[in-house]
Amino acid sequence: SPVLLRILLLAGVLSAKRFPCFPEYCLRDQDYEELLGIARGGLEPAARPAHVVVVGAGIGGLTAAKLLQDAGHKVGIPRGSAQLCLPAPKGRAGGWCWRVAPPLRPLPRLVREFIRQFNLGLNPFIQSDNNTWYFLKGARVRAGEVGRNPDILNYTVKPSERGKSAVQLYREVLNKAFKKFQTTDCRKYLAQHDSFSAKEYLIKVGGLSRGAVDMIGDVLNEDSGFYLSFLASLWDFSIFSEESFDEITGGFDQLPRAFHKALPNVVQFNCTVEKIMTKGDKVRVFYRAPDTLAPTTITADYVLVTSSAKATRHIQFLPPLSPAKAHALRSINYASASKIILACSEKFWEKDGIRGGHSVTDRPSRFIYYPSHNFSSGVGVILASYTWNNDAEFFLPLTDEKCLDVVLQDLADIHQVSKEYLQYTCDQHVIQKWQLDRHSLGAFAAFTPYQFVDYSQALFAHEGRVHFAGEHAAQPHGWIDTAMKSAIRAASNIHHDS
């Protein structure tokens, strides 16, 4: 849900750089060092006050708020929801809390910069473990066995593809795509490849067999997103080309909590923006606070909207947004995602020698992630199902009871324990379906073919005194680092213009 942040901004003759509506960079942000410099050193002090309202107090909104406050701006943050993590009910296993956020991608330098500033710790996130399971097409084998002999999975592949893992086959195709990208003009490359879906590119250009594509889809979680833009796959491939991952010690919610501490006495929860009206050189923001019959109005000089594209559509803009902006907000595809988390009094997976990593199945649960660390309460917490896109939509109409029934049966078959044992041992749960989340209305932006070229510029472009940012307004989608990138660009632009 759109949430509101009020900022008093000191502005004058500034040397802050103004970033373009959409930087035409392929896969690598050529302005990244400048963005990192702003994150480290801040914006230059302003000379006279201006008034800015930031809609959306996620990581993007909080990043912009901190930069503007550190430059001397007065900040106030009414926010849509006070919930920072999903708590499970207390029971015999004790209280616990699972943070519904992904691990940090390798070397996300903006995120790590704020982690450093806030003195937060990191511990390794174990992405793979040889003792985890592949349970595909009715066969159950250890990850270590698959690593030694990928053919054990029994996919029908060409002779030239035999003995190669899904990762190896995928990398061979995308490495060739990288080489072509490096020798092609960026604009031309995007125009040539934006029409490809991921699956179409693997088959038509990559020359992979259907069996190889099926293996990539099943093992690498590509199947549910094969209809998405090939360019998104290329971006994600550049992210996951390294094997080292970290997680924030104590949980991901430590980062937004640290931002809140850096913005003292400014957070007001449960406020929703309903209308943004621009007239002359002023912008009026109408928002509704808890237990109020009429909306409250704030008059500002600028607005920065960082809510998701879908949430932004719930705001009435006067005058209306440009056709290009409205079309982009309406049309971009959002990924669905679901997580089903269990708290267990016994860590049954440890009997299989598993610590960290994930198991893969073609059953509805699809991907099962095991903890890389222990919880102080002694409870064992397992991400029993993590699904995206079409796989996540399988769970969308199901009741919580049915969701649990499905994943417990999958776990029972994968780990060769009884379903009744799991029902007794894992008696606490949290289920999160992002498509049903009233604040985000989806997991993250996920472009389909033609959407990168058609909508990227419009999503970031400002509309007069109303600016926009968020993970959907930069590349690659779905990452905290991306939300920060777009927020720093937009905050710098507002700072420059005021």
C-alpha positions in Angstrom: 0.0 0.0 0.0 1.4 3.5 -0.7 2.8 5.1 2.4 3.9 8.6 3.0 7.1 10.2 3.9 7.4 14.0 4.6 10.7 15.7 4.0 11.8 19.3 4.5 14.6 19.8 2.0 17.3 22.5 2.1 18.1 23.4 -1.5 20.2 25.8 -3.3 22.8 26.0 -6.0 23.9 22.4 -6.0 26.6 20.4 -7.8 24.6 17.1 -7.4 24.4 15.3 -10.7 21.1 14.9 -12.5 20.7 11.3 -13.7 18.9 10.7 -17.0 15.4 9.4 -17.2 16.8 5.9 -17.9 20.5 5.2 -18.3 21.0 3.2 -21.5 23.5 0.8 -20.0 23.6 -2.9 -20.9 23.9 -5.2 -17.9 26.5 -2.9 -16.1 25.5 0.4 -14.6 28.1 2.9 -15.8 26.9 5.3 -13.1 27.3 2.7 -10.3 30.5 4.2 -8.9 28.8 7.7 -8.7 25.8 6.1 -7.0 28.1 4.4 -4.5 29.9 7.7 -3.9 26.6 9.3 -3.0 25.7 6.4 -0.7 29.1 6.8 1.0 29.5 10.6 1.1 25.9 11.7 0.9 24.3 14.6 -1.1 25.8 18.0 -0.7 24.2 20.3 1.9 21.2 22.3 0.6 21.0 26.0 0.9 17.2 26.7 1.5 14.3 24.5 2.4 12.0 22.8 0.0 9.3 20.3 0.9 9.3 16.7 -0.4 6.8 13.9 0.2 8.1 10.3 -0.4 5.4 7.7 -1.1 6.5 4.3 -0.1 8.7 3.5 2.9 10.3 0.3 1.7 14.1 0.1 1.2 14.0 2.5 -1.7 12.0 5.1 0.2 14.1 4.7 3.3 17.3 5.1 1.3 16.1 8.3 -0.3 14.9 9.6 3.1 18.3 9.0 4.8 20.2 10.7 2.0 18.0 13.7 2.1 18.0 13.9 5.9 21.8 13.6 6.0 22.0 16.5 3.6 20.1 18.6 6.1 16.5 17.8 5.2 13.8 17.4 7.8 12.1 14.0 7.5 8.8 12.5 8.6 7.7 9.1 7.6 4.0 7.9 7.9 4.2 4.3 6.8 1.7 1.8 5.6 2.6 -1.2 7.8 4.5 -1.8 11.0 5.2 -5.4 10.1 8.9 -6.1 9.5 8.8 -9.9 9.6 6.3 -12.7 9.8 6.0 -13.9 13.4 4.7 -17.4 14.1 2.5 -18.1 17.1 4.4 -19.1 20.2 4.2 -22.8 21.1 6.2 -25.6 22.5 9.0 -24.8 20.2 9.2 -21.2 21.4 8.7 -17.9 19.6 10.5 -17.4 16.3 10.5 -15.1 13.3 11.4 -15.8 9.7 12.3 -12.8 7.6 10.7 -13.1 4.2 13.5 -11.8 2.1 16.1 -13.4 -0.3 19.8 -13.6 0.5 22.0 -10.8 -0.7 23.3 -11.3 -4.2 27.1 -11.4 -4.6 28.8 -8.1 -4.0 25.7 -5.8 -3.9 27.9 -2.9 -3.0 25.2 -0.4 -2.3 23.5 -2.7 0.1 26.8 -3.6 1.7 27.7 0.1 2.1 24.6 0.7 4.2 25.2 -2.5 6.1 28.7 -1.1 6.9 27.3 2.3 7.9 24.8 0.6 10.3 27.4 -1.8 11.7 25.4 -4.8 10.8 26.9 -8.3 10.6 27.0 -10.8 7.8 27.2 -14.6 7.9 27.5 -17.0 5.0 24.4 -18.2 3.3 24.9 -21.8 2.2 23.5 -22.0 -1.3 24.3 -25.7 -1.9 25.0 -28.9 0.1 25.9 -32.2 -1.4 23.5 -34.0 0.9 20.4 -32.3 -0.2 18.0 -34.1 -2.6 16.8 -34.0 -6.2 13.4 -35.6 -6.4 12.5 -35.4 -10.1 10.4 -37.6 -12.3 9.9 -40.0 -9.4 13.7 -40.5 -8.8 15.3 -39.5 -5.5 19.1 -38.8 -5.6 21.6 -36.8 -3.6 22.9 -33.4 -5.0 26.4 -34.8 -4.8 25.5 -37.7 -7.1 24.0 -35.3 -9.6 27.1 -33.2 -9.5 29.3 -36.2 -10.3 26.9 -37.5 -13.0 24.2 -35.2 -14.3 22.9 -37.9 -16.6 21.5 -39.7 -13.5 18.5 -37.4 -13.8 17.5 -39.1 -17.0 16.7 -36.2 -19.2 16.7 -37.0 -22.9 19.5 -34.8 -24.3 21.7 -34.6 -27.4 25.0 -36.5 -27.4 26.9 -33.2 -27.1 24.9 -32.3 -24.0 25.5 -35.6 -22.1 27.5 -35.4 -18.9 26.8 -31.7 -18.5 24.8 -30.2 -15.6 21.9 -27.8 -16.0 24.2 -25.0 -14.8 26.8 -25.9 -17.3 24.4 -26.0 -20.2 22.8 -22.7 -19.2 26.1 -21.0 -18.8 27.4 -22.1 -22.2 24.4 -20.4 -23.9 24.5 -17.3 -21.8 28.3 -16.9 -22.0 27.9 -16.8 -25.8 25.2 -14.1 -25.3 27.6 -12.1 -23.2 30.3 -12.2 -25.8 27.8 -11.0 -28.4 26.6 -8.2 -26.1 30.2 -7.1 -25.5 30.7 -6.5 -29.3 27.3 -5.0 -30.1 26.0 -1.4 -29.5 23.7 -1.4 -26.5 20.7 0.1 -28.1 21.0 -2.3 -31.0 21.5 -5.3 -28.7 18.3 -4.5 -26.7 16.3 -4.0 -29.9 17.5 -7.4 -31.3 16.9 -9.4 -28.1 14.0 -7.8 -26.2 11.5 -9.9 -28.3 12.9 -13.2 -27.0 11.4 -15.1 -24.2 14.0 -17.1 -22.1 12.8 -20.5 -23.5 12.7 -19.2 -27.1 16.3 -18.0 -26.9 17.6 -21.3 -25.4 16.0 -23.3 -28.2 16.3 -21.0 -31.3 19.6 -19.3 -30.6 21.2 -21.5 -28.0 20.4 -24.7 -29.9 19.6 -26.7 -26.8 17.5 -29.8 -27.0 14.0 -29.9 -25.4 15.4 -32.3 -22.7 18.2 -29.9 -21.8 15.7 -27.0 -21.6 13.5 -29.1 -19.4 16.4 -29.9 -17.1 17.3 -26.2 -16.9 13.7 -25.4 -16.1 13.4 -28.0 -13.4 16.7 -27.7 -11.7 17.4 -24.0 -12.0 13.9 -22.8 -11.3 13.6 -21.4 -14.8 10.5 -23.4 -15.9 7.9 -21.2 -14.2 9.5 -18.1 -15.8 10.4 -19.3 -19.3 7.9 -16.9 -20.7 9.7 -13.9 -19.3 12.1 -11.7 -21.2 15.5 -13.3 -22.1 17.1 -10.1 -21.1 15.9 -10.7 -17.5 17.5 -14.1 -17.6 20.8 -12.6 -18.8 20.8 -10.1 -16.0 20.1 -12.7 -13.4 22.8 -14.9 -14.9 25.3 -12.1 -14.4 24.2 -11.9 -10.7 24.4 -15.6 -10.0 27.7 -16.2 -11.9 29.4 -16.2 -8.5 28.7 -18.8 -5.8 29.3 -16.7 -2.7 26.2 -15.4 -0.8 25.7 -13.7 2.5 22.7 -13.0 4.8 22.4 -10.3 7.5 23.1 -11.7 10.9 20.0 -11.7 13.0 17.7 -11.5 9.9 17.0 -9.2 7.0 14.7 -6.9 9.1 17.9 -5.6 10.8 18.4 -3.4 7.7 15.1 -1.5 7.7 15.2 -1.3 11.5 18.6 0.4 11.2 17.2 2.9 8.7 14.4 3.6 11.1 16.9 4.3 13.9 18.8 6.6 11.5 15.4 8.5 11.0 14.5 9.1 14.7 11.0 10.2 15.7 9.7 10.4 12.2 7.8 7.1 11.6 4.1 7.1 11.8 2.5 3.8 10.8 -0.6 2.9 8.9 -1.0 5.9 6.7 -2.2 5.5 3.1 -1.7 8.0 0.2 -4.9 8.4 -1.8 -4.3 11.3 -4.2 -1.5 13.4 -5.5 -2.4 16.8 -7.0 0.0 19.1 -8.8 -0.8 22.8 -9.3 1.8 25.2 -10.4 5.0 24.8 -8.4 3.3 22.9 -5.5 2.1 19.3 -5.0 -0.7 18.4 -2.6 -0.6 14.9 -1.1 -3.8 13.5 0.4 -3.3 10.6 2.8 -5.5 8.9 5.4 -4.2 8.2 8.9 -5.7 5.5 11.2 -9.2 6.1 12.6 -9.8 9.3 10.5 -12.9 10.0 8.5 -11.3 12.5 6.1 -7.9 12.5 4.5 -5.1 14.8 5.7 -3.4 17.1 3.2 0.2 18.1 2.9 1.5 20.7 0.4 5.0 20.0 -0.9 7.4 21.1 -3.6 8.2 17.6 -4.8 6.9 14.1 -4.5 9.0 10.8 -4.8 6.8 7.7 -5.4 8.6 4.5 -4.4 5.7 2.2 -4.0 5.3 -0.8 -6.4 3.9 -0.2 -9.8 0.7 -2.0 -8.9 0.3 -0.1 -5.6 0.9 3.2 -7.4 -2.1 2.6 -9.6 -4.3 2.9 -6.4 -3.2 6.6 -6.2 -5.3 9.2 -8.1 -3.0 11.7 -9.9 -4.3 15.1 -10.8 -3.5 16.0 -13.5 -3.5 12.4 -14.8 -0.1 10.8 -15.4 1.1 10.9 -19.0 -0.2 8.1 -21.2 3.3 6.5 -21.4 3.7 6.4 -17.6 0.1 5.2 -17.0 0.5 2.5 -19.7 3.8 1.3 -18.2 2.4 1.1 -14.7 -0.6 -0.8 -15.9 1.1 -3.2 -18.3 4.4 -4.4 -16.7 4.3 -7.9 -15.5 4.8 -8.8 -11.8 6.1 -12.1 -10.6 4.1 -14.1 -8.2 6.0 -15.7 -5.3 5.0 -17.8 -2.3 6.9 -19.0 0.8 5.7 -21.7 3.2 7.8 -21.8 6.3 7.8 -24.4 9.1 9.1 -24.4 12.6 10.0 -27.9 13.8 10.9 -29.2 17.2 13.3 -31.6 15.6 15.6 -30.8 12.7 14.8 -33.9 10.7 16.9 -32.8 7.7 20.1 -33.0 9.8 19.6 -36.8 9.9 20.3 -36.7 6.2 23.5 -34.7 6.9 22.1 -31.5 5.5 23.2 -28.1 6.7 22.1 -25.3 4.4 21.5 -25.5 0.7 18.3 -26.6 -1.0 16.5 -29.6 -2.3 14.8 -29.6 -5.7 11.6 -31.4 -6.7 9.0 -31.2 -9.5 6.3 -31.6 -6.9 4.4 -28.5 -6.0 6.9 -27.5 -3.2 9.6 -27.1 -5.9 12.4 -25.7 -3.8 13.1 -26.4 -0.1 15.7 -24.3 1.7 17.5 -25.4 4.8 18.9 -23.0 7.5 22.5 -21.9 7.2 22.6 -21.2 11.0 20.9 -22.2 14.2 18.2 -20.3 16.0 18.9 -19.4 19.6 15.7 -21.0 20.8 16.8 -24.3 19.4 13.8 -24.5 17.0 14.5 -25.7 13.5 13.1 -23.4 10.8 12.8 -24.6 7.2 11.6 -22.9 4.1 9.5 -25.9 3.1 8.5 -24.3 -0.3 9.7 -21.4 -2.2 7.9 -20.9 -5.6 7.8 -18.2 -8.3 5.4 -17.3 -11.1 3.2 -20.2 -12.2 4.6 -22.5 -9.5 3.5 -19.9 -6.9 0.1 -19.6 -8.4 -0.6 -23.2 -7.7 -0.8 -22.3 -4.0 -2.8 -19.1 -4.5 -6.4 -20.5 -4.2 -5.5 -23.1 -1.6 -6.3 -22.7 2.1 -3.5 -22.6 4.6 -4.5 -26.1 5.7 -4.3 -27.4 2.1 -0.9 -25.7 1.5 0.5 -27.4 4.6 -0.9 -30.7 3.5 0.8 -30.4 0.1 4.2 -29.4 1.4 4.2 -31.9 4.3 3.5 -34.8 1.8 6.4 -33.6 -0.4 8.7 -33.4 2.6 7.7 -36.8 3.7 8.5 -38.3 0.3 11.8 -36.4 -0.1 13.1 -37.2 3.4 11.6 -40.6 3.8 9.8 -39.8 7.0 6.1 -40.1 7.8 3.7 -37.3 7.2 2.2 -37.8 10.7 5.7 -37.3 12.2 6.1 -34.0 10.3 2.6 -32.9 11.4 3.6 -33.5 15.0 7.1 -32.1 14.8 6.5 -29.1 12.5 3.4 -27.6 14.2 4.0 -23.9 13.5 4.0 -22.2 10.2 3.9 -19.0 8.2 2.5 -18.8 4.7 3.2 -15.7 2.5 1.6 -15.2 -0.9 2.9 -11.9 -2.4 0.1 -11.6 -4.9 -2.3 -11.4 -2.0 -0.1 -8.9 -0.1 -2.2 -5.7 0.1 1.0 -3.5 0.3 2.9 -4.8 -2.7 0.2 -6.6 -4.8 2.9 -8.8 -6.2 6.5 -10.0 -5.6 8.6 -7.9 -8.0 8.6 -6.7 -11.5 9.4 -9.3 -14.1 9.4 -8.1 -17.7 8.0 -10.2 -20.5 9.3 -9.8 -24.1 9.2 -6.2 -25.5 8.6 -4.7 -22.0 12.2 -3.7 -21.4 12.4 -1.4 -24.5 8.8 -0.3 -24.2 8.5 0.6 -20.5 11.9 1.0 -18.8 12.3 4.7 -19.6 8.7 5.6 -18.7 8.8 3.8 -15.4 11.7 6.0 -14.1 10.8 9.3 -15.8 9.5 12.1 -13.6 6.2 13.8 -14.3 6.8 17.4 -13.5 7.4 17.6 -9.7 6.5 14.0 -9.1 9.5 11.6 -9.3 9.5 7.7 -9.3 11.8 5.0 -8.0 11.7 1.4 -6.9 13.1 -2.0 -8.1 10.7 -1.8 -11.1 12.3 1.5 -12.1 15.9 0.1 -12.7 17.6 -3.2 -13.6 17.8 -6.0 -12.6 14.3 -6.4 -11.1 13.6 -8.0 -7.7 16.8 -6.9 -5.9 17.3 -4.6 -2.9 20.4 -3.1 -4.6 18.2 -2.1 -7.5 15.6 -0.3 -5.3 18.5 1.6 -3.8 20.0 2.5 -7.2 16.8 4.0 -8.4 16.2 5.8 -5.1 19.6 7.4 -5.1 19.1 8.5 -8.7 15.7 10.0 -8.0 16.8 11.7 -4.7 19.8 13.2 -6.5 17.5 14.5 -9.3 15.2 16.1 -6.8 18.1 17.6 -4.9 19.5 19.0 -8.2 16.2 20.5 -9.3 15.1 22.1 -6.1 
